Amino acid sequence: KRLTTLLDDFLDIQRMEGGKQDYAFKAFSLRQLLLETIETFGEHAETHTIQVHLEDDPIMIFADENKIKQVIINLLSNAIKYSPSCDHIDVHLKKTADQASLTVIDYGLGIPQNAFDKLFTKFYRVDNSAIRKIGGTGLGLAIVKEMIEGLGGEISFDSTLGVGSTFRFALPAVELSATEHTVLV
């Protein structure tokens, strides 16, 4: 399973770098996708509770649903992996006038300041003894950044060493007409 994931990640990076990454854009509820992803993911998150803080639907975006699911899984996995001594992570989903934003907060190891500018670089891994023990390829955040930016969004993070990290992405929100809202709700 780990080898398959590594190969899939490597192929994603190659497609992105070659400008051949395809996106299947459609309107969908980011709230519904988040809840479904957490439900599926939660079955494997034996050590952490995922605390979800949501606004009411509709939080609609026009993006590639499978790519956004991959982004969410990666951010949840990292939050759990890099907070080994904590038992929960927080996920916030909210909508502003023109954007939907998703934030994943962990209370773990944090990221040293000197790693901030390299964090989204492929194959980059923070070099310290606590993190070296945790498996990974250094591809996940590079893929997340490429996907979010490829879908017209932006990604950012804050982190304090020894306290935890907060990753957030924002994508343009889509407004529904009264007819569409009735059909989709």
C-alpha positions in Angstrom: 0.0 0.0 0.0 2.8 2.4 0.9 4.6 1.6 -2.4 1.4 2.3 -4.4 0.9 5.6 -2.6 4.5 6.6 -3.3 4.1 5.7 -7.0 0.8 7.6 -7.2 2.4 10.7 -5.6 5.4 10.5 -7.9 3.1 10.2 -11.0 1.0 13.2 -9.8 4.2 15.3 -9.4 5.4 14.3 -12.9 2.0 15.2 -14.5 1.9 18.5 -12.7 5.5 19.4 -13.7 4.8 18.4 -17.3 1.7 20.5 -17.4 -0.4 17.3 -18.0 -2.4 17.3 -14.8 -6.1 17.1 -15.8 -8.8 18.6 -13.6 -12.5 17.6 -13.8 -14.2 20.8 -12.7 -17.7 20.7 -11.4 -19.8 22.5 -8.7 -20.0 20.5 -5.4 -20.5 21.0 -1.7 -17.1 21.3 0.0 -18.9 20.7 3.3 -20.4 17.4 2.2 -17.1 16.3 0.7 -15.3 17.2 3.9 -17.8 15.2 6.1 -17.7 12.2 3.8 -13.9 12.2 3.7 -13.6 12.6 7.5 -16.1 9.7 8.0 -14.0 7.4 5.8 -10.7 8.7 7.1 -11.9 8.5 10.7 -12.1 4.7 10.5 -8.3 4.7 10.2 -7.5 7.5 12.6 -7.4 5.3 15.7 -5.2 7.7 17.8 -6.9 11.0 17.1 -10.4 12.5 17.1 -11.1 14.8 14.3 -13.1 17.8 15.7 -15.1 19.4 12.9 -16.3 23.1 13.1 -18.7 23.8 10.2 -20.9 26.5 8.8 -24.2 25.6 7.3 -24.3 24.6 3.7 -24.2 25.6 1.0 -20.5 26.0 0.8 -20.2 25.3 -2.9 -17.0 25.4 -5.0 -16.2 24.7 -8.6 -13.2 22.4 -8.6 -12.1 18.8 -9.1 -13.8 16.9 -6.3 -11.3 14.0 -6.4 -8.3 16.3 -6.2 -9.8 18.2 -3.2 -10.5 14.9 -1.5 -6.8 14.0 -2.0 -5.8 17.4 -0.5 -8.0 16.9 2.5 -6.7 13.4 3.1 -3.1 14.6 2.9 -3.7 17.5 5.3 -5.5 15.2 7.8 -2.8 12.5 7.5 -0.1 15.1 8.2 -1.9 16.6 11.1 -2.3 13.2 12.8 1.2 12.0 11.9 3.0 15.1 13.2 1.0 15.3 16.5 1.9 12.0 18.0 1.4 13.1 21.6 -2.0 14.8 21.1 -5.3 13.0 20.7 -7.2 15.4 18.4 -7.0 17.7 15.5 -9.4 20.5 14.6 -10.9 21.2 11.1 -12.7 24.4 10.3 -14.7 25.1 7.2 -16.1 28.5 6.5 -17.3 30.7 3.7 -16.6 34.4 3.2 -18.3 36.5 0.6 -16.3 34.9 -2.3 -14.2 32.2 -0.8 -14.5 28.8 0.9 -11.7 28.1 3.3 -10.7 24.9 5.0 -8.3 24.9 8.0 -6.6 21.9 9.6 -5.0 22.5 13.0 -2.7 20.1 14.8 -1.2 20.4 18.3 2.0 18.6 17.6 5.7 18.9 16.7 5.4 22.1 14.7 7.8 23.3 12.0 11.0 25.1 12.6 11.2 28.6 11.1 14.2 27.7 8.9 12.0 25.1 7.1 9.1 27.5 6.2 10.4 28.5 2.7 11.1 24.9 1.7 8.1 23.2 3.1 6.2 22.9 -0.2 9.2 21.7 -2.2 9.1 18.2 -3.5 11.1 15.6 -1.5 11.7 18.1 1.3 11.6 16.7 4.8 12.2 18.8 8.0 15.5 17.7 9.4 15.2 17.1 13.1 15.3 13.9 15.2 11.6 13.9 16.2 10.4 14.2 12.6 13.0 11.9 11.0 11.4 9.0 12.9 8.0 9.7 11.1 7.7 8.1 7.7 7.0 10.0 4.5 8.3 10.9 1.1 8.3 14.7 1.2 5.8 14.8 -1.8 2.5 15.3 -0.1 2.6 19.1 0.5 4.2 19.7 -2.9 1.2 17.9 -4.4 -1.3 19.7 -2.3 0.2 23.1 -3.3 0.2 22.3 -7.0 -3.4 21.0 -6.9 -4.8 23.9 -4.9 -3.0 26.5 -7.1 -4.0 24.5 -10.3 -7.6 24.8 -9.2 -7.3 28.6 -8.7 -6.9 28.6 -5.0 -4.2 29.4 -2.5 -2.6 27.5 0.5 -0.8 28.8 3.5 0.3 27.7 6.9 1.4 28.9 10.4 3.5 26.9 12.8 5.2 27.1 16.1 7.9 24.6 17.0 6.6 22.4 19.8 3.1 23.8 19.7 1.6 22.7 16.3 0.7 23.7 12.8 -2.2 25.2 11.0 -2.7 24.6 7.3 -5.4 26.3 5.3 -6.5 26.5 1.7 -9.0 28.8 0.1 -10.9 28.4 -3.2 -13.4 30.6 -4.9 -16.9 29.9 -3.6 -19.8 29.5 -6.1 -23.2 31.0 -5.5 -26.3 29.0 -6.4 -29.5 30.3 -7.8 -32.7 29.6 -5.8 -33.5 26.7 -8.2 -30.1 25.1 -7.9 -30.1 25.5 -4.1 -33.4 23.6 -3.9 -32.2 20.8 -6.1 -28.9 20.3 -4.3 -30.0 20.6 -0.7 
